[in-house]
């Protein structure tokens, strides 16, 4: 995803409405930049939990964020509903690059967009493990068709 080209809703394969909260706004009257990352986490983890492929409190395989980035184009603020669009740009052997677009209400152009990379590890050892087959299967519908699906990390 180019950091300078704003994406559209159609660029994403899954959408989740997120209700902003009063406390999301900062003193400048818009959602604070750190909250955008919580929206990223929310759309990804809601998808994974909803598909039954992760159990954050008891699962043996967990995803750790190793990289994150966000570009901001237009402000979000309470009381808007934010719609988070989700896609997978890369599916590796032990990692996934998720891309997220944040849209204000019914707007078609992203107010913000970015990505983060999860490396999946064993909960106890914190060593990378291959993506479980059920996780890989749940992510395939989100995979950008021209995305590379190599086996490296």
C-alpha positions as CSV (number, residue, x, y, z in Angstrom):
1,X,0.0,0.0,0.0
2,X,1.4,3.4,-1.0
3,X,1.6,5.7,2.0
4,X,0.5,8.6,-0.2
5,X,-2.4,7.1,-2.1
6,X,-5.6,7.1,-0.1
7,X,-7.4,3.8,-0.2
8,X,-11.2,3.2,-0.7
9,X,-13.6,0.9,1.1
10,X,-13.5,-1.4,-1.9
11,X,-9.8,-2.0,-1.3
12,X,-10.6,-4.1,1.8
13,X,-12.4,-7.4,2.2
14,X,-13.7,-7.2,5.7
15,X,-15.3,-4.1,7.4
16,X,-16.1,-3.5,11.1
17,X,-18.0,-0.5,12.4
18,X,-16.3,0.9,15.6
19,X,-18.1,3.4,17.8
20,X,-15.9,6.3,18.9
21,X,-15.9,7.2,22.5
22,X,-15.9,10.6,24.2
23,X,-12.5,9.8,25.6
24,X,-11.0,9.1,22.2
25,X,-10.9,12.8,21.4
26,X,-7.9,14.8,22.6
27,X,-7.7,18.5,23.5
28,X,-7.5,19.4,19.8
29,X,-11.1,18.0,19.2
30,X,-10.2,14.9,17.2
31,X,-9.3,11.3,17.9
32,X,-5.8,11.1,19.3
33,X,-3.2,9.3,17.1
34,X,-2.6,6.5,19.6
35,X,-6.3,5.5,19.4
36,X,-6.0,4.7,15.7
37,X,-3.7,1.8,16.6
38,X,-6.3,0.5,19.0
39,X,-8.8,0.5,16.1
40,X,-6.2,-1.5,14.1
41,X,-6.0,-4.0,16.9
42,X,-9.8,-4.1,17.3
43,X,-10.5,-5.0,13.7
44,X,-7.8,-7.6,13.4
45,X,-8.5,-9.3,16.8
46,X,-12.3,-9.1,16.4
47,X,-11.9,-10.9,13.0
48,X,-9.6,-13.6,14.4
49,X,-11.6,-14.3,17.5
50,X,-14.9,-14.2,15.5
51,X,-13.5,-16.9,13.2
52,X,-12.3,-19.0,16.2
53,X,-8.7,-19.0,15.2
54,X,-7.2,-17.3,18.3
55,X,-7.8,-17.4,22.0
56,X,-6.0,-14.5,23.5
57,X,-6.2,-15.7,27.1
58,X,-5.5,-19.4,26.7
59,X,-4.3,-20.2,23.1
60,X,-0.8,-21.7,22.8
61,X,-0.1,-19.5,19.6
62,X,-0.3,-15.8,20.0
63,X,0.5,-12.9,17.6
64,X,3.0,-10.2,18.7
65,X,3.2,-6.9,16.8
66,X,6.7,-6.3,15.5
67,X,6.0,-3.4,13.1
68,X,3.3,-0.8,12.8
69,X,2.7,2.3,10.7
70,X,-0.1,4.8,10.0
71,X,-0.8,7.7,7.7
72,X,-3.3,10.3,8.7
73,X,-5.3,12.1,6.0
74,X,-8.4,13.5,7.6
75,X,-9.5,13.8,11.2
76,X,-11.8,11.3,13.0
77,X,-13.7,12.5,16.0
78,X,-16.4,11.6,18.5
79,X,-19.3,11.0,17.9
80,X,-18.5,9.6,14.4
81,X,-18.6,5.9,13.7
82,X,-15.4,4.6,12.3
83,X,-15.5,1.8,9.8
84,X,-12.3,-0.2,9.8
85,X,-11.4,-2.1,6.6
86,X,-9.1,-5.1,6.8
87,X,-7.0,-7.0,4.3
88,X,-3.9,-9.2,4.4
89,X,-1.0,-8.0,2.2
90,X,1.4,-10.8,3.1
91,X,1.0,-14.3,4.6
92,X,4.3,-15.7,5.6
93,X,5.2,-19.0,7.3
94,X,5.1,-17.4,10.8
95,X,4.0,-13.8,10.1
96,X,1.1,-11.8,8.7
97,X,1.1,-8.2,7.4
98,X,-2.4,-6.8,8.0
99,X,-3.4,-3.5,6.3
100,X,-6.2,-1.4,7.7
101,X,-8.1,1.6,6.4
102,X,-10.2,3.8,8.7
103,X,-13.2,5.5,7.2
104,X,-15.4,8.2,8.8
105,X,-19.0,7.0,8.7
106,X,-20.1,6.3,5.1
107,X,-17.2,8.1,3.5
108,X,-15.6,6.1,0.7
109,X,-12.0,7.4,1.0
110,X,-9.8,6.5,4.0
111,X,-9.3,9.1,6.7
112,X,-6.3,7.0,7.8
113,X,-4.6,3.8,6.7
114,X,-1.7,1.7,7.8
115,X,-0.4,-1.7,8.6
116,X,1.0,-3.9,11.3
117,X,2.9,-7.2,11.2
118,X,2.1,-10.0,13.6
119,X,4.7,-12.7,14.2
120,X,3.0,-15.7,15.6
121,X,4.8,-17.3,18.5
122,X,4.5,-20.0,21.1
123,X,2.9,-18.4,24.2
124,X,5.5,-19.9,26.6
125,X,8.8,-19.8,24.7
126,X,8.0,-16.7,22.6
127,X,9.7,-18.4,19.7
128,X,8.1,-18.1,16.2
129,X,5.8,-21.0,15.1
130,X,4.2,-21.8,11.8
131,X,0.8,-20.3,11.3
132,X,-1.8,-22.8,12.4
133,X,-3.8,-24.2,9.5
134,X,-7.1,-22.8,10.8
135,X,-5.5,-19.3,11.1
136,X,-4.1,-19.5,7.6
137,X,-7.5,-20.7,6.2
138,X,-9.3,-17.8,8.0
139,X,-6.9,-15.2,6.5
140,X,-7.0,-16.4,2.9
141,X,-10.3,-14.6,2.1
142,X,-8.5,-11.4,3.2
143,X,-5.4,-11.9,1.1
144,X,-4.8,-9.3,-1.6
145,X,-4.6,-11.4,-4.8
146,X,-1.2,-10.1,-6.0
147,X,0.3,-10.4,-2.5
148,X,3.3,-12.5,-2.1
149,X,2.7,-15.6,0.0
150,X,6.3,-16.8,0.4
151,X,7.5,-19.0,3.2
152,X,10.0,-16.6,4.8
153,X,9.2,-15.5,8.4
